Amino acid sequence: MTIISCFSSHGSPGVSVSSLALALTWENPVLLIEADTTAPSSVMAGFMQAAIPYRRGISYLIESFHTYAPSLDSLWAQLIPLAQDPVSVSGGPYPKHLLAAAASPAAAAGYTSFWADLMSVCYEAEKAGVDTIIDLGRITDKDPRLPILSASTVTLAHLKSTLVDISAAQENITRLGSYLESSGKQDSYRLILHESLTGNYPAREVAATLNVPVAATLPYDPMQAAYYSYGIAPSGKHKSKYPAALRQYATTVQHLAQQSRSILEEV
């Protein structure tokens, strides 16, 4: 099974939107974890349009881990179905779930040991046949959430493909690459490019500049992004390259995960 971590180094390229879209496209049972410690759940407020109250998530899982001990049952108890209307799919088997961000993200950031505990439980979820996609938001090499990167099967750095964003992200992407190398995970480190309206650089040039391969490029499409951000479906007349690019993105990441697992098994 697979644990995928997604992060940005500069600005807001679209990590949360693309992580949600990837989870909804994923073929296997999957858990989306909102591990961004700068904001409450964007999925619940946006994609789900606040359809259910904020009564489960990382805040409650931290409390459970602290009161009892890290366990897979504690994790399952804090999940909600990953659907635009979670109530409509509750009460029966459903393959996609969400662990919502902490209602008070700053408080979650202070629990440094929680992230390592969470990854140990995600390993147990792997054994149960559930893949995990983790939206980290922005992260640096000084972040307490670094255990998530070292535990991941695939690590994906998201950035816009403009010169301004590439330059701003370069140092942090390099530093995190060094951290992954020290953890033996540099071979599964990839870039995900998000096109802007204009000024986009080719993937091969970005990869050469940052010395990290590009796994996928997602097209600029604010109407399609609005579906994942706000739950607003594009009109039937809207023609988009985004769904096909997203499917290719998911296929590429699944292939990377298979390669990474094969390498680890040989070590």
C-alpha positions in Angstrom: 0.0 0.0 0.0 1.0 3.7 -0.3 1.5 6.8 1.8 1.8 10.0 -0.3 2.8 13.4 1.1 2.1 16.6 -0.8 3.5 20.0 0.2 4.4 23.4 -1.2 7.4 25.7 -0.5 6.0 29.0 -1.7 2.6 30.6 -2.2 -0.5 28.6 -2.8 0.0 26.6 -5.9 -3.0 24.3 -5.3 -1.8 21.5 -2.9 -5.2 21.2 -1.1 -7.2 21.2 -4.3 -5.0 18.7 -6.1 -4.7 16.4 -3.0 -8.5 16.2 -2.8 -8.8 15.7 -6.5 -6.2 12.9 -6.4 -8.0 11.2 -3.5 -11.3 11.3 -5.3 -9.6 9.9 -8.4 -7.6 7.2 -6.5 -8.5 3.6 -7.5 -7.8 2.0 -4.1 -9.5 2.7 -0.7 -7.9 5.9 0.5 -7.6 8.2 3.4 -7.0 12.0 2.9 -5.3 13.6 5.8 -5.4 17.4 6.1 -2.1 18.0 8.0 -1.8 21.7 7.2 -1.3 23.4 10.5 -2.1 26.9 9.2 -5.8 26.6 8.6 -8.9 24.6 9.5 -10.4 22.1 7.1 -10.8 23.4 3.6 -12.5 20.2 2.4 -15.3 20.5 5.0 -15.9 24.2 4.5 -15.4 24.2 0.7 -16.0 21.0 -1.1 -18.5 19.7 1.4 -20.0 23.2 1.8 -20.2 22.7 5.6 -22.7 19.9 5.2 -21.7 18.3 8.6 -20.6 19.8 11.9 -16.9 19.9 12.9 -17.0 17.0 15.4 -14.2 14.8 14.1 -10.7 15.3 13.0 -7.1 15.8 14.0 -7.9 17.8 17.1 -9.9 14.9 18.6 -7.3 12.3 17.4 -4.6 14.2 19.3 -6.7 14.1 22.4 -7.4 10.3 21.9 -3.7 9.6 21.4 -2.8 11.6 24.5 -5.5 10.0 26.7 -5.1 6.4 25.6 -2.5 5.4 23.0 -2.0 5.7 19.2 -4.2 3.0 17.6 -5.9 2.3 14.3 -9.3 2.2 16.0 -8.8 5.7 17.3 -8.0 6.8 13.7 -11.1 5.1 12.3 -13.3 6.8 14.9 -12.2 10.3 13.6 -12.9 9.8 9.9 -15.7 11.0 7.8 -16.7 9.9 4.3 -14.8 11.8 1.6 -17.9 12.8 -0.4 -19.6 16.1 -1.2 -22.5 15.0 0.9 -21.0 12.7 3.5 -24.4 11.9 5.1 -25.6 10.3 1.8 -22.9 7.6 1.9 -22.7 7.0 5.7 -23.9 3.8 7.3 -22.3 1.4 4.8 -19.0 0.5 3.2 -17.3 3.4 1.5 -13.7 3.4 0.2 -12.7 7.1 0.7 -12.4 9.0 4.0 -11.2 12.3 5.4 -9.2 13.1 8.5 -10.1 16.8 8.8 -7.6 19.4 9.8 -7.5 20.6 13.4 -10.2 23.1 14.3 -7.4 25.1 16.0 -4.4 24.4 13.7 -1.9 26.3 15.9 -2.6 23.9 18.7 -2.0 20.9 16.5 1.3 22.3 15.5 2.5 22.2 19.1 2.1 18.5 19.4 5.4 17.5 17.9 5.2 13.8 18.8 1.8 13.4 17.3 3.0 13.3 13.7 5.3 10.4 14.3 2.5 8.6 16.2 0.1 9.3 13.3 2.5 7.8 10.8 2.8 4.6 12.8 -1.0 4.3 12.7 -1.0 5.0 9.0 1.4 2.0 8.6 -1.3 -0.1 10.2 -3.9 1.4 7.8 -1.6 0.3 5.0 -1.7 -3.3 6.3 -5.5 -3.0 6.3 -5.4 -2.1 2.6 -6.0 1.6 2.8 -3.7 4.1 1.0 -3.0 7.5 2.5 -2.7 11.0 0.9 -1.4 13.7 3.2 -1.9 17.4 2.5 0.8 19.2 4.4 0.3 22.7 3.0 3.6 24.6 3.3 6.5 22.9 5.0 10.2 23.6 5.6 13.2 21.5 6.8 12.6 22.8 10.4 9.0 21.7 10.6 7.9 19.2 13.3 5.9 17.4 10.7 9.0 16.1 8.9 8.4 12.5 10.2 5.6 12.4 7.6 8.1 12.9 4.8 10.5 10.3 6.0 7.6 7.8 6.4 6.1 8.4 3.0 6.3 6.1 0.0 6.2 9.1 -2.4 6.9 12.8 -1.6 5.4 15.4 -4.0 6.6 19.1 -4.0 3.9 21.3 -5.6 4.7 24.6 -7.2 3.5 26.9 -10.0 5.6 26.7 -13.1 6.5 30.4 -13.3 10.0 31.8 -12.9 8.9 33.7 -9.7 7.6 30.6 -8.0 10.5 28.4 -9.1 13.0 30.9 -7.8 11.2 31.3 -4.5 10.8 27.6 -3.9 14.3 26.5 -5.0 16.1 26.7 -1.6 13.4 24.9 0.4 12.9 22.2 -2.2 16.7 21.5 -2.2 16.8 21.4 1.6 13.9 19.0 1.8 15.6 16.9 -0.9 18.6 16.6 1.4 16.4 15.6 4.3 14.8 12.9 2.2 18.2 11.7 1.0 19.3 11.3 4.6 16.1 9.2 5.1 16.8 7.1 2.1 13.7 8.4 0.3 15.3 10.7 -2.4 14.3 8.3 -5.2 10.6 8.9 -4.7 10.8 12.7 -4.5 9.0 14.4 -7.4 7.7 17.8 -8.5 4.1 18.5 -9.4 3.7 21.6 -11.5 0.6 23.8 -11.5 0.2 25.9 -14.6 -0.6 29.6 -14.3 -2.5 31.7 -16.8 0.8 32.8 -18.4 4.5 32.6 -17.9 4.8 28.8 -17.5 8.2 27.2 -17.9 8.5 23.7 -19.6 8.7 20.8 -17.2 12.2 19.7 -18.4 13.6 23.2 -17.6 12.0 23.2 -14.1 13.4 19.7 -13.4 16.9 20.7 -14.5 16.8 23.9 -12.4 15.6 22.2 -9.2 17.3 18.9 -9.8 14.1 17.0 -9.1 12.1 15.1 -11.7 8.6 16.3 -12.7 5.9 13.7 -12.2 3.0 15.7 -13.6 1.8 19.0 -14.8 -1.8 20.1 -14.0 -3.4 22.6 -16.3 -4.7 26.1 -15.4 -8.4 25.7 -15.0 -10.1 27.9 -12.3 -13.6 26.6 -13.1 -12.6 23.0 -12.6 -10.7 23.9 -9.4 -13.8 25.6 -8.1 -15.5 22.2 -7.8 -12.8 20.9 -5.4 -12.5 24.3 -3.6 -16.1 25.3 -3.2 -18.2 22.3 -4.4 -19.4 24.3 -7.4 -19.6 22.0 -10.5 -18.5 23.5 -13.8 -21.2 23.9 -16.4 -21.8 21.1 -18.9 -20.5 23.3 -21.7 -17.1 23.7 -19.9 -14.4 21.7 -21.7 -11.4 21.0 -19.5 -8.1 19.2 -19.8 -8.0 18.9 -16.0 -9.8 15.5 -15.6 -7.5 13.7 -18.1 -4.4 15.3 -16.5 -5.6 14.3 -13.1 -6.1 10.7 -14.1 -2.6 10.6 -15.6 -1.3 12.2 -12.4 -2.9 9.4 -10.3 -1.5 6.7 -12.6 2.0 8.2 -12.4 2.0 8.5 -8.6 0.7 4.9 -8.3 3.5 3.7 -10.5 6.1 5.7 -8.5 4.7 4.1 -5.3 5.1 0.6 -6.8 8.7 1.4 -7.7 9.5 2.8 -4.3 8.1 -0.2 -2.5 10.1 -2.5 -4.8 13.3 -0.6 -3.9 12.6 -0.8 -0.2 11.9 -4.5 -0.4 15.3 -5.0 -2.0 17.2 -3.1 0.7 
